[in-house]
Amino acid sequence: MTTYDMPGKKTSPANPITPADILADYPPEVRQIAEALRRLVKIAAPEASETAYPGWRGIGYRHPRVGFFCAIFPQPDHTRLSFEYGVLLPDPQNVLQSGGRQVRYVAIREVSEVDNKVLIDLLEAALSLPESKAACDDLVRSAARPAGSSDFHH
């Protein structure tokens, strides 16, 4: 089966979309930020799998324990590091912006912002959330924080 998830790009199991395909149409600065974020996620979560999502025009990460936990979304003038359950993450630096009811993201405008302890702390906190999607969904619905949420850092 062939689909057309990206304009002019046929996708199929034999012709998958790659992160490079997702990033190809963005300015060099945005691509540099996205590549730096990819490296940072791989350092923070080496066992996570990376998938290009052409419909979202993003690069998503799934961890064997917690499932889908973050994604990189290039934009015309910045790149977003988005957290699936960002609403549950501690944010003492107040860097997370709302992406809806549960998603939160950090907008990164300069590649120098990627080498940042705040981003590493957020990634580690996302990997420390409950294993069950249902448990996270319940926390989001109740607008509660997990017990010990201030201790989410490793």
C-alpha positions in Angstrom: 0.0 0.0 0.0 1.3 3.4 -0.9 0.2 6.7 0.7 1.0 10.3 0.0 1.7 11.7 3.5 4.1 14.4 2.2 3.5 16.4 -0.9 5.2 14.6 -3.8 6.6 11.9 -1.6 5.3 8.3 -1.8 5.5 6.5 1.5 5.2 2.8 2.1 6.9 0.2 4.3 9.6 -0.1 1.5 9.9 3.7 1.2 9.7 5.1 4.7 9.9 8.8 5.5 13.0 9.7 7.5 13.8 12.6 9.9 15.9 14.1 7.1 12.8 14.1 4.9 10.8 15.9 7.6 13.6 18.6 8.0 14.4 19.0 4.3 12.1 22.0 3.7 13.1 24.1 6.7 15.8 26.8 6.9 19.3 25.7 7.9 19.0 27.2 11.4 15.8 25.2 12.1 17.4 22.0 10.8 20.5 22.6 13.1 18.3 23.0 16.1 16.3 19.9 15.3 19.5 17.9 14.8 20.9 19.1 18.1 17.6 18.1 19.8 17.7 14.7 18.2 21.2 14.2 19.6 20.0 15.4 23.1 17.1 13.0 23.1 19.3 10.1 22.1 21.7 11.0 25.0 18.8 11.3 27.5 17.0 8.2 26.3 19.3 5.9 24.3 16.8 3.1 24.3 14.0 5.3 22.7 13.0 4.7 19.1 12.8 7.6 16.7 10.0 7.8 14.1 9.3 10.4 11.4 5.6 11.4 11.3 4.9 13.0 8.0 1.3 13.9 8.9 2.5 15.8 11.9 5.7 17.0 10.1 7.5 15.9 13.3 9.9 13.4 14.7 8.6 11.4 17.6 10.2 9.3 20.3 8.8 6.2 22.0 10.5 4.7 25.1 10.1 0.9 25.9 8.8 1.8 29.5 6.7 4.9 29.1 5.7 4.8 25.4 5.5 8.0 23.3 7.0 10.8 25.4 8.3 13.6 23.2 8.6 14.9 19.7 10.5 17.5 17.7 8.4 19.8 15.6 10.3 22.2 13.2 8.6 25.5 12.6 9.5 28.2 10.1 11.5 30.2 12.6 12.1 27.9 15.6 11.8 24.2 16.7 9.6 22.8 19.4 10.5 20.1 21.8 7.1 18.8 22.7 6.2 16.6 25.6 3.2 14.3 25.4 2.3 14.7 29.1 4.1 18.0 29.5 1.3 19.2 31.8 2.5 16.7 34.4 6.2 17.8 34.3 7.8 20.1 36.8 8.7 23.4 35.2 10.6 25.5 37.8 12.1 27.6 35.0 8.7 28.3 33.5 9.8 27.3 29.9 6.9 25.1 28.9 4.3 26.5 26.7 0.8 25.1 26.3 0.1 22.8 23.3 -3.4 21.9 24.5 -4.8 20.1 27.5 -1.9 17.8 28.2 0.9 18.6 25.7 3.5 21.2 26.6 6.5 22.3 24.5 9.7 24.4 24.7 10.2 26.7 21.7 13.9 26.8 20.8 15.1 29.7 18.5 18.9 29.3 18.7 21.0 26.1 18.5 22.9 27.3 21.7 19.7 26.8 23.7 19.7 23.0 23.1 22.7 22.3 25.3 20.7 23.1 28.3 20.2 21.4 31.7 16.6 22.5 31.7 15.9 20.4 28.6 17.7 17.4 30.0 15.7 17.7 33.2 12.4 17.8 31.3 13.4 14.8 29.2 14.3 12.9 32.4 11.1 13.9 34.1 9.1 12.7 31.0 10.9 9.4 31.3 10.0 9.2 35.0 6.2 9.5 34.5 4.0 6.5 35.3 4.4 3.6 32.8 0.7 3.4 32.1 -0.8 5.7 29.6 -4.1 5.3 31.5 -2.4 6.5 34.7 -1.1 9.6 33.0 -4.5 10.2 31.3 -6.1 10.0 34.8 -3.7 12.5 36.2 -4.3 14.9 33.3 -8.1 14.5 33.8 -8.0 15.1 37.5 -5.5 18.0 37.0 -3.5 16.4 39.7 0.3 15.9 39.8 1.9 12.6 40.6 3.0 12.1 44.2 6.5 13.5 44.6 6.3 15.5 41.3 8.9 17.8 42.6 11.3 14.8 42.8 10.8 13.8 39.1 14.5 14.5 38.4 16.9 11.6 38.5 
